[in-house]
Amino acid sequence: MLMPRQKTPDLSVQTLGNGVFNLSEAQGERGTVVCFYRGLHCPICANYLKDLESRIDDFAERGVSVIALSTDTEERARAMADKIGASKLQIGYGLSLEKAREWGLYISTSRGKTSIDIEEPALFSEPGLFLVSPGQTLYYGSVQTMPFVRPHFAELVSALDFAIKTDYPARGEYQGAL
């Protein structure tokens, strides 16, 4: 389990048009939003990523960089970028299932074609959203076992405003006796 205020796993993936993304090197002044999505086969992911694309400037104004990534191949990642009209959102691909699990993501097996008639990969990760501090420590994290009920990016932007204004620390860090 990832712990707030502790170092996150390293993360290095290929991106569409931006070379290799390395979390340890490519951070905004106040950190990085790392959005793991299920893949091209997921219609909910497409809508979620459209919303994220529309908020890239909001995050940038707060000194936060953003990447969305999945276990999809380059071809499927490019198809997703085209589908959502991505022009600002950095999209990574080829995330290994081992790395997904290291980040605490759940892994699912294929159920065949989805409601949008796209085949699911044999294995893929479920969604997760993280805000990683500039020192590569976990500030915020959320993982899902299903494609439904994800954190809203507008709320994350508002939370950033509060955290910046009040110097609010990452919470959930206690590991002592209960």
Secondary structure, DSSP 4 states (H G I P E B T S, - for coil): ---BTSBPPP-EEEESSS-EEETTT--BTTEEEEEE---TT-HHHHHHHHHHHHTHHHHHHTTEEEEEE-S--HHHHHHHHHHHT-SS-EEEE---HHHHHHTT--EEE--SB-TTS-BPPSEEEPPEEEEE-TTSBEEEEEE-SSSSSPPPHHHHHHHHHHHHHHTPPP-----S--
